[in-house]
Structure formats: structure tokens, C-alpha cells
């Protein structure tokens, strides 16, 4: 039994943590981009209609963009993984002895003795040569290739979840309090997502929180200033 039961040694746990971290970062993108957009419009007008329209348009456009980008990226990664696996399968069928020596060398490079590395390679080859090479040589699990649709959906949901917060925050208060309330709500949300992402990544929370809070505050300040200038010029 492990002496550290809380450590995520299982590869599936590591994968889930990566997905969760990506979800947190996607939500953070939704918070910052939508907050900047609606605060900028609020700097130009106090009318609810334009703010709501801009917020919803930004939410939908951002979610679609995030999903499409994630789909294309993960599809490319999946295609590469499949090509590498097919190449490895062909080499195993055509050059089994050379591939066995290559596997032995990989384990020898990890620090095993020649005899032990050869024994490990032999036992793994007898069990499943393809899986052994995919793991040791390619670092790919053939049964758990990345899913582009899943990645796209998760990205869209995360972005949408983050976007809803500033959108609600700027619509509920009276016109005079919209920007201050949104600023406070967004800063608090960014602090929370920064803390969570740091915890998931095993990093110090203070620095991550500070980066996100300062970046989000700066984005809102700049967009509000631009909105106010444009609104004044147009008015």
C-alpha cells in the first residue's frame, strides 16, 4: 500500500486534473473577456439593451471560438498520435527483433541493468508488444486518445460558465452601480479561479491570484476608459 494515498499516481487521475485545470482556465477566459466587453459598453452608455446585446454576443462568439480552437488543436494532436501508433505497429510487424532491442535499450536508459531491462522487455513483449512500445517509446495510451469533441464541449461550457458571471453582475444592479459591482464581482471570481488553478498545478496561490486579479482589473479599466471616450465622442 502506498504511504501517500493522496498523491495522484494513477494516469487517469492526472488526466482528469489536466481537464479540470483547462476548465478553470477556460472559465477565467470567459470572465475576463466578457467583463471587459460589457464594462466597455457600460462606459459608453447606461442603456441595458446595448450592454445585454454585447454581453450575449461576446459570450456566444467566445464560446464558439474556444470550442473551435480546441477542436482543431486536439484533432491535430489525435491525428499525430494515430499516425505514430500505426507507424509503430508496422515496425513491430516488420522488424520485431530490432524493436525488442529498442525496447530493451529504453529500459536500460531508465537505469535498469542489461539483464533486468531485457527481462522486463521480454515479459512486456510477450504480454502486449504494441502497448509496451506505445507506452515506453511514444508515451501514448492507445485506449485513451484525446477526444476533440469532448475537448471542444468542455471548452465551450467552461467559457460560457465564466461569461455568465460578469453578464449577470452588470445587468442586475442599478445603472450607477453597474461598473463598481461588476468590478468587485469579477475581481473576486478571478481570485477564486487563480487560487484553484494554482492548487491544481501545485504552485503558490498568491502569485497566481495576483496575476489574474491585476490582469483582469487592468482589462476592465482599459475597456471602460475606451468606452467612455467613444461614448463621449459619439454623443
SULNOR-V629115 format. One line per field, one symbol per residue. ss: DSSP state (2 for helix, 1 for strand, 0 for the rest). phi: phi as a letter, one per 20 degrees, with the letter a starting at -180 (. if undefined). psi: psi as a letter, one per 30 degrees, with the letter a starting at -180 (. if undefined). Layout:
ss = ???
phi = ???
psi = ???
//
This chain:
ss = 0000000000222222222222222222222222222222222200022222222222222222222222222222222222222222222222022222222222222000022222222222222222222222220000000002222222222222222222222222002222222222222222222222222220002222222222222222222222222222220
phi = .ffcfefefffffffffffffffffffffffffffffffffffebeffgffffffffffffffffffffffffffffffffffffffffffffecfffffffffffffffoffgffgffffffffffaffffffffedlcegecffdfffffffffffffgffffffffeefffgfdgfgffgfffffffffffffffffemdffgffffgffffffffffffffffffffffff
psi = kkfiffkifkeeeeeeeeeeeeeeeeeeeeeeeeeeeeeeeffflfkeeeeeeeeeeeeeeeeeeeeeeeeeeeeeeeeeeeeeeeeeeeeeeeieeeeeeeeeeefeffglleeeeeeeeeeeeeejeeeeeeeeefhkjffhkkjeeeeeeeeeeeeeeeeeefeeefeellefgeeeeeeeeeeeeeeeeeeeeeeefglkeeeeeeeeeeeeeeeeeeeeeeeeeeeeee.
//
